[in-house]
Amino acid sequence: MKKNNLVDQEITHYVLFWLKKELAEQEITEFTGFFELLKTIPVLKSLKYGRAANTNQRDVVDNSFTYNLICTFKDHTDCSIYETHPIHLDAIDQYNHFWEKVVVHDSCVE
């Protein structure tokens, strides 16, 4: 059933992380601890993460990032709770020294 109010729609939170180039492979692997901390936030409907795939190069493909994160939330309210949740903020404090760039895309899904 289509919801008329965007605030009530499910939210997909898609994040790309570019980790610092000088990190060793072990440090890049250790960064997954960030995602494991986020998994403990109760309002998450789902959370998946992974490394950039080595897919065929095309003009529309950008595999320059190190990790991506895909979370879903029941609605805008749960997404807002996540944004300021102490576990989320603590994870950022613990792991932000790993990245040089982060890009977030949030969308309403049907």
Secondary structure, DSSP 4 states (H G I P E B T S, - for coil): ---S-GGGSEEEEEEEEEE-TT--HHHHHHTHHHHHHHTT-TTEEEEEEEEPP-PPP-TT-----SEEEEEEESSHHHHHHHHH-HHHHHHHHHHGGGEEEEEEEEEEE-
